[in-house]
């Protein structure tokens, strides 16, 4: 995965976007930072913490992506590589910091 691309996209997240990246080795999509947070508002992915990116990460299986496709506007899609969804209303980052802290605490056990 292109960590620079992920950091740039999440750093410029407009408060409405969910970026998903396909991990072919694991067969799952991943979302980081705000995108991970937003996925938890629409679906129930597995959540962990990326030590490499220093951000929460959501792991999404096919059924999660199908749920997002039904609930959100699809903006961009590259088969087995990338999705960009748009929330219907801006969410912003309210609640994100507290949520991210809890994810990190669970990760550190």
N, C-alpha and C positions, 0 to 999 in steps of 0.2 A: 504494500500500500504506500501511496505517496503521502508521507506525513506532512510535508510542506503544504501540499494542496489542502489537506484536511485542516491544518492550522489556519491557513488563509481564509478558507470558506467559513469556518466557525468564528474566526475573529471578525468577519464582516457579516455575520448572520443578522438579518434584518428584523428578527423577532417574530418571523412568520415561516421561516424555512426549516425543513428537515432534509438533511443530506444523508443519504445512505450509501455505503461502500460495500461492494461484494467481496467477501473473503473466500476465494475458490478452494483453498485448502480445508477450511472448516465447513464450507457450504452454507454460510450464514451471511446476512447483511449486518453491518455495524453502523452505529451512529455515535458521534462523540459530542461532548460538551452540551451546548444548548439543544442541538438536534436530538441527543439522547434524552434530555429532559422532556422535550416536546413529544417524543414517542411515548413516554409514560403517561401522557395526558390523553392519548388516543388508543393505546394498546397496552399490553402487559408483557413487555420484553424482559429478558434476563438482563440485569444491570450489574456491572462490575466497574473497575477502575483501571484505566490505561496508565501504567507507570511510564511508558515511553512518551506519551503525550501530556501526562499530568492532567487528565480530564476523565470524567465519568464516560463509560462506554455502554451502549445498549446493544445486545445481541438479538437479532430478529430472524426468525425462521420464516418460511414461505407464508404460513398463515398470518403472521404479523404484517407482512408486506401486503398481502391481499386485503387485510383490514384497513391499512392505510390507504390503499388504492380506492377503496369504497368510501372512505370518510373524508379524504382530502383531495385537493386539486393537484394533479400530476403536472409538473412543470417541465421536467427533463427526465429522460430515461435512456440509458445505454445498456442493452441486454447483458445480463450477468456481470455488470460492472458498477453501475451508478444509478441512483434515483435522486431526484430533487422534488419534494412535495412542498406545497404551500398551505399553511393553516388558513382557515376562512377569515379569522380575525387576528390581529397582532396579539401575541402573548407577552412579548418582551422578556425581561430576565427576572421579574419579580418572583421570588421563591426559589430561583435557581441556586443561589449561593448556599442556602440552608440545605437544600436537597443534595447538592454536590458534597457538602461536608459530611452528611449522613452516609453517602455512598463510600467516601474515603474511610470513614470510621469503620464501616462494615468490612471493607477490604483489608484494613490493617488489623482487624480482629481484636 
